[in-house]
Amino acid sequence: MAERDGPSTGVLLFIPYRALEDRVFAALAEAGFDDFTPAQARVMQRIGPDGTRLTELAAQAQVTKQTAGFLVDQLEKTGYVRRIPDPTDRRARLVCAAEKAHAAKRVADAVVAEVEGEWAAHLGVRRMKQLREALTMLREITDPWA
């Protein structure tokens, strides 16, 4: 493999993500949503519009079912999610986003749009579009739930 200058591509992807995540969590805390963690957010982000089974959340968040259950229990106690019977299988339950999660998502989405606008201003519209296209293509081979 050829030598490269500087950090690996993974690190180069992680650094802007972490900066974005920090800004999102700061805005959420300022808006009063300071009662959940990044780990809980990763599970919450995978909840589908009609709810998602715990086993699916665990797989998509790449955590054990026990860890996902613990995180969902915490999110339920703080009012971000609720559990309902799965209409396709009454023995199963779906985890659904509650209104508090939707309100937090609106705050987060606004910050993401602001940061992406800053990135586009820095990179230029063409490069930002190319970056999104490249990352979308990578998702095809890295995110089995895409």
Secondary structure, 3 states (H helix, E strand, C coil): CCCCCCCCHHHHHHHHHHHHHHHHHHHHHHCCCCCCCHHHHHHHCCCCCCCEEHHHHHHHHCCCHHHHHHHHHHHHHCCCEEEEEECCEEEEEEEEECHHHHHHHHHHHHHHHHHHHHHHHHHCHHHHHHHHHHHHHHHHHHCCCC
